[in-house]
Amino acid sequence: MSTNEQQARSSLSQLVAHVYQHQNGPISGLTYQQLASRIGRLNKHKKAHARGMGNVLGKMGHLLQGLEGAWGEPIPHIQSLVIMKSGPNRSLPDDGIKEFWPQYPDLTKPEKENRVRREYQKILEFGSRWDEVLNRLRIQPATATVKQKWFGKGGESSEHKALKQYVKSHPEIVGATAEWESIEEYVLPSLDEIDVFLKSADACIAVEVKSKISDSFPADYERGLYQTIKYRALLSAMAQDGRYHIPPNIRSVLVLESKLPPEHKMTAETLGIEAIENVRDKE
């Protein structure tokens, strides 16, 4: 077995361990240097040696591609978790990932960020099937720590759950009352889920919540802004379908345990998105 293949297999083991450490999401990437350090790829000065890691990740990607035929379904590109620490693609995979995403180098940075965030979601949703991937490739897991088994969508953080329940218990935060119907994880026809859906006879409010965990992942706030727009559009369409009994007066609100980062405030104002900040359970 070549050195590159050995390092590719070690990289996959380490990246799966990283996924399990973030199974409740959101997940962040590892720099090429960080992954090199984790697999013991060091230079003569005992420092992480990142040069050439692109070739290692390419080898790893082909290992996964080779497994897909027998697997029967696409395997997420877990190599996208490895990111640049500087340069035009800072906090994103290098353009070398074009081997698997041919159009990636031609995307704008926001488009690249959206592509990567969606892939991270797929990586989390792949869940404990990563264990089976390692097993089929005969790769030893990076840690013997017992992992929570989960399938499909990653688990929900306790902070996110608590904020949802707080909003549901205090509907006045968004301008509703205790008499309104209140539903957590209201599923739309598109299979999107509204965190908290409040409804009266003539009005309804879709509430997307972001706990303080998102402070470490500012892009998650941008995602929340666009989710509120999506919910408003979907509910407006459902209001025209008599099967859903959606009232005509529709609002979509983003509720934050902390504050909306400055770089996203202009987006919220431009798009007319209502964001309610600093909502904390003080009980």
N, C-alpha and C positions, 0 to 999 in steps of 0.2 A: 504494500500500500504506500503510495507516494506521500510526501510530507503535506502537500496541498490537500489531499483527500483526508488525511488524519486531522488536519486543522479544520477542514470543512465539517467533519463529523463532530469535532469538539465544539465548534461554533454553533451548530444546530442544537446540541445539548444545552449549551449556555443560554441560547435565545429562548428555548422552551422553558427553562428555569425562570428566565426573566418574565415570560408571559404569565407563569403561575404566580409569581410574586405580585402581579398586577391584575389578577383575575377579576377583581371587582371594578376595575377600570377607574379613570382612564389610564392608558398606558403611554409611557414615554419611550423614546429611543435610546440607544447606546451609541456613543461615538465609536469610530473605527479604533481609536486608541483604547477605549474602555474594553471593547471586545477582545482586542489583541492581548491586553493584560489578563483578561479572564481565561484565555486559552493558553497562556504562558508563552506567547509569541514575543520574545524579548530580543533586544540587540545586545551587543557586547558590554554595554554599560548597564544592563539589567533594566532597561526602560522599555515600555511597550512599543513594539515596532509595527506601525500601522501600514507602512508601505507594502503594497502587494496584497492587502486584505481584500481588495476588489476581486482578485483572482480566486481567493479562498471562498468568498461569498458566491461567485459564479459557479464554482464547483459544487457548493452546497445546494444552489438552486437547481442544478442539473440532477443531483441526487433525488430531490423531491419530484422533479418532473418525471424521472424514471420510475418513481413509485406510483404516479397517478394512474397509469394504465391498469394496474392491479387494484388500485384503491377504488376506482369507479367514480370519483368526484374530484374537482379541483382542490388542490392544497394551497392555502393562502401563502403569499410571498413573505415569509417570516424574515427574510433577509432585508426587507424594507425597514426593519427596526434599527438598522445600522445607519447612522446619520453623520453628516459633516458637522464639525464644530466651528467652522468659519467659512467665509467665502459666499458666493451667490446662493449656494444651496445649504446655507447654515440651517441646522436642525432638520434637514431633509436628506434622503439618500442621494448619493452622488449620481451623476448622469450615466454612470456605468450600468445602472440597473436597466438601461434601455435594452439589454439582452433579453429581458423578460417583459419590459414595458416599452415597446419600440417608440412610442410617441412621447415618452416622458421628457426628453430634452427640449422638445418644442413647446412645452406647456409654459404658461406664465407661472410665476411663483405662487400666486393664490390658487391656480389650478393644480399645481403640484401638491400644495398643502391639502387640498380637498381630496386628491387621489390617494395621498398617503393616509389621511384620517380614515377614509373608507376602508383601506386595506387593514389598518389597525383594528377597526371594528370587526372585520372578517377573522383576523387572527384571534381575537378574544372569543368570538362566537364559535370558533373551531373547538374551543373548550378542551376537554380531557382526551379528545381524539389525538392530540399531540403525543400522548403516551403511546398510542398505537403506532404512530409514525416512527417514533424512536424504536419501538419494539421490532417493527418490520425491517428497519434498517440495521438492527442489531447494534444500536447505540446506547451506551450506558447513560442514564439520566445524570445530570450534573449534581443533583442533591438527593439525599435519601429522605429528606423531609416529607412527611405525609402530606399529600395535597388534597384539598377539597375536590371531590369529583363533581363536575358540572358539565352539562351538555347544552349545546345551542348558545344562546345569548349569555354573556358573562353576568355574574351576580351583581346585585345592587349594593352600593356602599351604605353603611348604616347612617351616614350623614345625609345622603340624598333621601333615603327613606324617611328619616326624621323630619326633614324639611317639607316633604310632601304631606306628611300627616299633620304637621303644624299648620300648613295652609288650609288643609281640609277642615281642621278644627277651628280655624280663625278666618272664615271666608270674608270678613270685613276688610282684610288686608287688600283684597282685589276689588272691593266694592259690592260684594254679595252679602247675603244674610244666612242665618242658620236654617231658614225655611227652604233655601234652594237645594235641589238634588245635588249630591256630591259624589263623584265617582273617581277612584284612583285608576290609573292606567287604562283610560278609555280608548278602546281600539277603533281606529278609523278604517274605512274600506280599503285604504292603501296599505293596511297593516301597521301603520305608524301608531304609536301610543302616546296619548296626551297624559302628562304626569297627574294632573288633577283637572277634572272637567266639572264645572258648576253650571246648573241649568235651572231656570225658572220658567214660568209660562210664556214669557215674551222675550227672554234674553238668555244668553249663555256666555261663559268665559272659559277659554282654554288656557291653562296655566302650565308653563314650562318652568321647572325649578332648577337652579344650579347652586349646589352647596359650596362651602368654602374650599372644598377640595379642588375646585376648578381654578382657584387662584394660582395653582402651580401649572396650569395648562390653559393659558389665555385663549388659545384657539377654541377651546370648548365653549367659551362665551360667544364667540362668533357663530358657532354651530347653533347655540341656543337662540340667537337672534333670528337666524334663518328658519329655524323650526317654528317659531311663532308665526312667521309669514305663511309657512306651509299649512299650519293648522287652520289659520284664518281662511285661506283659500279653499281648503278641503271642506271645512264646515259650511262655507258659503255655497259650495256645490251641493252638499248634503241637504241644505235647507230647501233646495228645489226638488228634492226627492222625498215624496210623502212617506216613504217607508221609515225615515229616520226621525221624524218629529223634531227637527232642529228649529228653534225659534229664529225669527228674522234678525234680531239685534245680536250681533256677534262681536266679541272682543277676544283678543289673544294677547296674553301678558307673560313677560319674563320676570320671574321672582328670584332674587339673588340673596343669598345669605350674606355675601360681602358686597363689593361694589363693582360695577362694570368698568373694566380697564379703560383708560383714556383713549386708547387707539380704536376702541369700538363704540365710543359714545357718539361720534359723528355718524357712524353707520346707523345707529338706533334713531338718531334725530332725522336723518335724511329719509329713512324708510318708514318713519312714523310708528316706531315700535315702542310700546309702553314697557319700561323696565322699572321694577320696584326694588330698591336696594336696601341693604342692611336689615333684612328680615331675619330675626334670630328668636329662637325660643328662650324667653326669659323666665319661664316658669321653673 
